Amino acid sequence: MIDVLYFAWVRERIGLPREKVETEAKTVADLVEELKAREPRYEAAFADISALRVALDQDLAEFDAPLEGVREVAFFPPMTGG
């Protein structure tokens, strides 16, 4: 079981700030595909993963990163500053 957190417009599209997910996914990309297959709201949130960033156990990661041993996955848009 993995805790999945959603921030900013990702949370708005999915309608949840977080959820526990039972998954067989090996990578973040696999998890995204599983989520997209759930419902249209997930498909909308993950339609363009180039517009998203991911953190695994609060460390920035890539979408090809393995999920083995990961307890928390967070999805969020890129941060801008200025």
C-alpha positions in Angstrom: 0.0 0.0 0.0 1.4 3.4 -1.0 0.2 6.8 0.1 -0.4 9.0 -3.0 -0.6 12.8 -2.5 -1.9 15.3 -5.0 -1.1 19.0 -5.0 -2.4 22.1 -6.7 -4.4 21.5 -10.0 -3.7 17.8 -9.8 -5.7 17.7 -6.5 -8.4 19.8 -8.1 -8.8 17.5 -11.1 -8.8 14.3 -9.0 -10.9 15.7 -6.1 -8.7 14.3 -3.4 -5.7 15.5 -1.5 -4.4 12.0 -0.8 -5.3 8.3 -0.9 -3.9 4.9 -0.2 -3.3 2.9 -3.3 -2.8 -0.8 -3.6 -0.6 -1.3 -6.6 1.5 -3.8 -8.6 3.3 -0.9 -10.3 7.1 -1.2 -10.6 7.7 2.4 -11.5 6.1 5.8 -11.1 5.1 5.7 -14.8 3.4 2.3 -14.2 1.5 3.8 -11.2 0.3 6.7 -13.4 -1.0 4.2 -16.0 -2.9 2.3 -13.3 -4.4 5.6 -11.9 -5.4 6.8 -15.4 -7.3 3.6 -16.0 -9.4 4.1 -12.9 -11.7 7.0 -13.9 -11.8 10.0 -16.3 -10.7 12.4 -13.6 -7.4 10.6 -13.2 -7.0 10.5 -17.0 -7.5 14.3 -17.0 -5.0 14.9 -14.2 -2.3 12.7 -15.8 -3.0 13.6 -19.4 0.4 15.4 -19.8 3.0 14.1 -17.3 5.5 16.5 -18.8 3.6 19.1 -16.8 4.1 17.2 -13.6 6.8 16.5 -11.1 6.9 13.6 -8.7 8.5 13.0 -5.3 9.1 9.6 -3.7 9.3 9.7 0.1 9.7 13.5 -0.2 12.7 13.3 -2.6 12.3 14.5 -6.2 12.3 11.7 -8.7 11.7 10.9 -12.3 8.7 8.9 -13.7 10.9 5.9 -14.5 12.0 5.7 -10.8 11.3 2.3 -9.2 8.6 2.1 -6.5 10.1 -0.7 -4.5 10.2 0.2 -0.8 8.5 3.6 -1.4 5.9 4.6 1.1 4.7 7.9 -0.3 4.3 9.3 -3.9 3.5 13.0 -4.4 2.4 14.5 -7.7 2.6 18.3 -8.2 3.1 20.9 -10.9 6.5 22.4 -11.4 7.2 25.2 -8.9 8.2 28.6 -10.2 9.6 31.4 -8.2 10.4 35.0 -8.8 
